[in-house]
Structure formats: structure tokens, C-alpha cells
Amino acid sequence: MQPGVAGEANVADDRGLRSGVIEGFYGRPWSEGQRLALFARMRGWRLGTYLYAPKDDLKHRLLWREPYDAAELAGLSRLVEGAHAQDVAFAYALAPGLDLRFADEEDAAALRGKVGQVLALGVRTVALLFDDVPRDLADADRERFTTLAAAVKAAGLETTLTREGPFTVFAPTDEAFAKLPEGTVDDLLANPEKLKKVLLFHVVSGSVTADQVVELESVETLNGESVKIAVNDGVMINDARVIKTDIGASNGTVHVIDTVLIPPTDG
């Protein structure tokens, strides 16, 4: 076993299942001393993973964009070292879902920066939590999908795609719609039935995450036609490249694509 790294024997059992303790409740938070004492008990109970998500750490959830300062990192480092000393894997959780702007590069950089801080402490498991998230996208995200939103409304699919499900949506950006031949968007908006067929060609029944998508060669859409999936220098859905994955929605999953998918019968 490498010094300072949790041993694999207790991280998972012979079935590959992890067991441990999640600290993510809203009651009285544990002190550092109580957490360190917990790790010792976990070793005796053969619980091999501790998930750090306490609500008294404001930079875990409410102020997730803010990096930890030196004193906060020192406290986290003591916990990580204390867990590893007891052969317990320390998993760090970050909860950005309340106000994450998926289309904002500054938010993406903040996520990478925060994860980089904990990786530098020896953490090897990081979880992103999306519990209690609002059902609507942030303004910055909606601004990238105004054409798609208008199309969904024009096709009469608002209720279907927001209240039923679960669904997986391959969502083209405004830039993707702008790549279509001149007049195509106006023609679709004026023809609700044709527009509906095109939009449903972007929707799959069930919530399919990115790691599941890459295992598929094709998938049937709600249009009735199938799209081809290829993994080659990125993930392609027919001729569209997936540029952002696994955006959580209240009724499924969204993957952003850079090209509008046109069904074969409408091409």
C-alpha cells in the first residue's frame, strides 16, 4: 500500500461495492475531531469510503465557486490524511447545481479549480451533486438555446418535454441552428408538424448518461428514426458533435450538440 493513500482492500468488497459514510445532512455538523474519530471506527467496521459533503462548509455548496484559502485547505488536508491513515478513502463532494451556468466558461473554470485543489491534497474520488436543483436553466444557459426553446413552443411540445419523461435530449445551440441553410428555421417554425418530427429526432426515451451513450452504436428517437453514434476524437450523433454532456434536468439528461439533426425523411 502506498503511504497516504487509502488501501484498496477496504474501499470495495469482493462484489466491487463500496460501503461507507456520507456526511451531507443539515443537522449539527461534526467537528474535525469527531470526523477523525469516525474514521477510526469506520476502519473497525470495515467501511472503506467517507463522502465529504457537510453543509457547514459553505464552499461545498452555497459558495462553491470560491476557492479554499490556505487555512481551509489545511483543515481539509488533516481530514484526508486522517482518513487515509485509517485505510478509508476520502471522497470530496461539490454541489454546484443551485446556480451552475452550464454554458459559462468561468463556471467551468471554477469547477476545475476547486477539483484541482482537493486532488492536490491526495483526494482521488470527487462527486458532483445535483440535488434540489431548480427545474429551469440559468439565464446564461437559456440564451444559448433561444431558438430551440422557440421551436419547442411552436411545435406544442412544451408540456411533453417538461413534465413527462424521463428523456434524453440532444440539444442544439443557437449557433447550430444558425448553420442551417437560410430560411430553414423559418420554414420549420411555420410548419409545426414537420418541426415536431425534427425536434423529436433529438429526443430519446429514458435518461441516458454520457458513459452509456458511448457504449451504443445507435439509439431510437421519439421520432421513430434512429441516430448513429460514433466515438472518434469525440462523440458524434450522426453529423453532430457532442460539446457538453450530462446536464441534469428535472425529467432527464441533456447533451449539447453543435449541429441540428435532420431526420432522413426531411433531409
C-alpha positions as CSV (number, residue, x, y, z in Angstrom):
1,M,0.0,0.0,0.0
2,Q,1.4,3.4,-0.9
3,P,1.8,5.8,2.1
4,G,-1.0,8.3,2.4
5,V,-3.3,6.5,0.0
6,A,-6.3,4.5,1.2
7,G,-5.8,0.8,0.7
8,E,-8.0,-0.9,-1.9
9,A,-8.9,-3.8,0.4
10,N,-11.5,-1.7,2.3
11,V,-12.6,0.6,-0.5
12,A,-14.7,-2.1,-2.1
13,D,-15.8,-5.6,-1.2
14,D,-15.4,-8.7,-3.3
15,R,-18.5,-7.7,-5.3
16,G,-17.0,-4.4,-6.2
17,L,-19.5,-2.5,-4.0
18,R,-18.4,0.5,-1.8
19,S,-19.6,0.9,1.7
20,G,-19.1,3.8,4.0
21,V,-20.5,7.0,5.5
22,I,-21.9,10.1,3.7
23,E,-21.8,13.4,5.7
24,G,-24.3,15.6,3.9
25,F,-27.1,16.3,6.4
26,Y,-28.5,19.6,7.6
27,G,-28.3,19.0,11.3
28,R,-25.5,19.9,13.7
29,P,-22.2,19.4,11.8
30,W,-19.5,17.2,13.1
31,S,-16.3,18.8,14.4
32,E,-12.9,17.9,12.9
33,G,-12.2,15.7,16.0
34,Q,-15.5,13.9,15.6
35,R,-14.7,13.2,11.9
36,L,-11.3,11.8,12.8
37,A,-12.8,9.6,15.4
38,L,-15.3,8.4,12.9
39,F,-12.5,7.3,10.5
40,A,-11.1,5.1,13.3
41,R,-14.5,3.5,13.9
42,M,-15.0,3.0,10.2
43,R,-11.8,1.0,10.0
44,G,-13.1,-1.4,12.6
45,W,-16.5,-1.6,10.9
46,R,-14.8,-2.2,7.5
47,L,-16.4,0.8,6.0
48,G,-14.0,1.9,3.4
49,T,-15.3,5.3,2.0
50,Y,-16.2,8.6,3.6
51,L,-18.0,11.2,1.4
52,Y,-17.4,14.7,2.5
53,A,-20.5,17.0,1.8
54,P,-21.2,18.9,5.1
55,K,-23.4,21.9,4.9
56,D,-21.3,23.9,7.3
57,D,-18.7,24.1,4.6
58,L,-20.2,26.9,2.6
59,K,-17.7,26.4,-0.2
60,H,-19.1,22.9,-0.8
61,R,-22.5,24.3,-1.9
62,L,-23.6,27.9,-1.4
63,L,-20.2,29.5,-2.3
64,W,-18.9,26.6,-4.4
65,R,-17.2,28.9,-6.9
66,E,-14.9,30.3,-4.3
67,P,-11.5,28.5,-3.8
68,Y,-10.5,27.4,-0.4
69,D,-8.0,29.6,1.4
70,A,-4.8,28.2,3.0
71,A,-6.4,27.6,6.4
72,E,-9.3,25.8,4.9
73,L,-7.1,23.6,2.8
74,A,-5.0,22.8,5.8
75,G,-8.1,21.6,7.6
76,L,-9.2,19.5,4.7
77,S,-5.7,18.1,4.4
78,R,-5.8,16.9,8.0
79,L,-9.1,15.1,7.3
80,V,-7.8,13.5,4.1
81,E,-4.6,12.3,5.9
82,G,-6.7,11.1,8.9
83,A,-9.0,9.1,6.6
84,H,-6.1,7.6,4.7
85,A,-4.3,6.7,8.0
86,Q,-7.3,4.5,8.8
87,D,-7.4,2.9,5.4
88,V,-10.5,4.9,4.5
89,A,-10.9,6.6,1.0
90,F,-11.8,10.3,1.3
91,A,-14.3,11.3,-1.4
92,Y,-14.9,15.0,-1.8
93,A,-18.3,16.2,-3.0
94,L,-19.1,19.6,-4.6
95,A,-22.7,20.8,-5.1
96,P,-22.9,23.4,-7.8
97,G,-26.4,22.6,-9.0
98,L,-28.3,25.5,-7.4
99,D,-26.9,28.1,-9.7
100,L,-24.4,26.5,-12.1
101,R,-24.3,28.2,-15.5
102,F,-23.6,25.2,-17.8
103,A,-22.7,27.4,-20.8
104,D,-20.4,29.7,-18.8
105,E,-16.7,29.1,-19.2
106,E,-15.9,30.9,-15.9
107,D,-18.1,28.4,-14.0
108,A,-16.4,25.5,-15.8
109,A,-13.0,27.0,-14.7
110,A,-14.2,27.4,-11.2
111,L,-15.2,23.7,-11.1
112,R,-11.9,22.6,-12.5
113,G,-10.1,24.9,-10.0
114,K,-11.9,23.6,-7.0
115,V,-11.4,20.0,-8.0
116,G,-7.8,20.7,-8.6
117,Q,-7.4,22.0,-5.1
118,V,-8.7,18.8,-3.5
119,L,-6.8,16.5,-5.9
120,A,-3.6,18.2,-4.7
121,L,-4.5,17.1,-1.2
122,G,-4.5,13.4,-2.2
123,V,-8.2,13.0,-2.9
124,R,-8.9,10.6,-5.7
125,T,-12.7,10.4,-5.7
126,V,-14.7,13.6,-6.5
127,A,-18.5,13.7,-6.7
128,L,-20.6,16.5,-8.2
129,L,-24.0,16.7,-6.5
130,F,-27.1,18.0,-8.3
131,D,-29.8,17.6,-5.6
132,D,-32.5,20.1,-5.1
133,V,-31.7,21.9,-8.3
134,P,-34.1,24.4,-9.9
135,R,-36.0,23.0,-12.9
136,D,-35.2,25.9,-15.1
137,L,-31.8,26.7,-16.7
138,A,-29.9,29.8,-15.7
139,D,-30.3,32.9,-17.9
140,A,-26.8,32.4,-19.4
141,D,-27.8,28.9,-20.5
142,R,-31.2,29.8,-21.9
143,E,-29.5,32.5,-24.0
144,R,-27.7,29.7,-25.9
145,F,-30.9,27.8,-26.6
146,T,-33.4,30.5,-27.5
147,T,-34.1,29.0,-31.0
148,L,-34.6,25.6,-29.5
149,A,-36.9,27.0,-26.9
150,A,-38.9,28.8,-29.5
151,A,-39.1,25.7,-31.7
152,V,-40.3,23.5,-28.8
153,K,-43.1,26.1,-28.1
154,A,-44.0,26.3,-31.8
155,A,-44.3,22.6,-32.1
156,G,-46.5,22.3,-29.0
157,L,-44.0,20.1,-27.1
158,E,-43.5,22.3,-24.0
159,T,-45.7,20.2,-21.8
160,T,-44.5,16.9,-23.1
161,L,-40.8,17.7,-22.7
162,T,-41.0,19.4,-19.3
163,R,-43.5,17.3,-17.4
164,E,-43.2,13.7,-18.7
165,G,-40.1,11.5,-19.1
166,P,-37.5,10.7,-18.3
167,F,-36.0,11.8,-21.6
168,T,-32.5,12.4,-23.0
169,V,-32.3,15.4,-25.2
170,F,-29.5,16.2,-27.7
171,A,-29.9,19.9,-27.6
172,P,-28.6,22.1,-30.5
173,T,-27.3,25.5,-29.6
174,D,-28.4,28.7,-31.3
175,E,-25.1,28.5,-33.3
176,A,-26.2,25.1,-34.5
177,F,-29.5,26.4,-35.8
178,A,-27.6,29.3,-37.5
179,K,-25.6,26.8,-39.5
180,L,-28.8,25.6,-41.3
181,P,-29.4,26.8,-44.8
182,E,-31.1,30.3,-44.9
183,G,-34.8,30.1,-44.5
184,T,-34.8,26.6,-42.9
185,V,-35.6,27.7,-39.4
186,D,-38.5,30.0,-40.6
187,D,-39.8,27.2,-42.7
188,L,-39.8,24.8,-39.7
189,L,-41.4,27.3,-37.4
190,A,-44.2,27.8,-40.0
191,N,-44.8,24.0,-40.2
192,P,-45.5,22.7,-36.7
193,E,-45.9,19.0,-37.8
194,K,-42.6,19.0,-39.7
195,L,-40.9,20.9,-36.8
196,K,-42.2,18.3,-34.3
197,K,-40.7,15.5,-36.3
198,V,-37.3,17.3,-36.3
199,L,-37.4,18.1,-32.6
200,L,-38.4,14.5,-31.6
201,F,-35.4,13.3,-33.7
202,H,-33.3,14.9,-30.9
203,V,-35.1,13.1,-28.0
204,V,-34.6,9.6,-26.7
205,S,-36.8,7.8,-24.1
206,G,-35.1,7.3,-20.8
207,S,-32.2,9.1,-19.1
208,V,-29.0,8.1,-21.0
209,T,-25.8,9.4,-19.5
210,A,-22.6,10.1,-21.5
211,D,-20.9,6.9,-20.3
212,Q,-23.9,4.9,-21.6
213,V,-24.1,6.8,-24.9
214,V,-20.5,5.9,-25.8
215,E,-21.4,2.2,-25.4
216,L,-24.1,2.4,-28.1
217,E,-23.9,2.3,-31.9
218,S,-27.3,3.8,-32.4
219,V,-30.4,4.7,-30.5
220,E,-34.1,5.1,-31.5
221,T,-35.5,8.6,-31.0
222,L,-39.1,9.6,-30.3
223,N,-39.4,10.5,-34.0
224,G,-39.3,6.7,-34.7
225,E,-36.0,7.0,-36.6
226,S,-32.6,6.1,-35.1
227,V,-29.5,8.2,-34.9
228,K,-26.0,6.7,-35.3
229,I,-23.4,7.1,-32.5
230,A,-19.7,7.1,-33.2
231,V,-16.8,7.7,-30.8
232,N,-13.8,9.1,-32.7
233,D,-12.0,12.1,-31.5
234,G,-15.1,12.9,-29.5
235,V,-18.7,11.7,-29.6
236,M,-20.8,12.1,-32.8
237,I,-24.5,11.8,-33.1
238,N,-25.0,11.5,-36.8
239,D,-23.1,14.6,-38.1
240,A,-23.4,16.5,-34.8
241,R,-20.6,16.7,-32.3
242,V,-21.4,16.4,-28.6
243,I,-19.8,19.5,-27.0
244,K,-21.2,19.2,-23.4
245,T,-22.6,16.2,-21.6
246,D,-24.7,15.1,-18.7
247,I,-26.6,18.4,-17.9
248,G,-29.1,17.3,-15.3
249,A,-32.8,18.2,-15.9
250,S,-35.9,17.7,-13.8
251,N,-37.0,14.9,-16.1
252,G,-33.9,13.5,-17.6
253,T,-30.5,14.4,-19.2
254,V,-29.3,16.9,-21.7
255,H,-26.3,16.6,-24.0
256,V,-25.4,19.7,-26.1
257,I,-24.6,19.3,-29.8
258,D,-23.2,21.7,-32.4
259,T,-25.4,20.7,-35.3
260,V,-29.2,20.3,-35.8
261,L,-30.2,16.7,-36.5
262,I,-32.4,16.4,-39.6
263,P,-34.4,13.1,-39.9
264,P,-33.6,11.2,-43.2
265,T,-37.1,11.7,-44.4
266,D,-36.7,15.5,-44.0
267,G,-33.2,15.9,-45.3
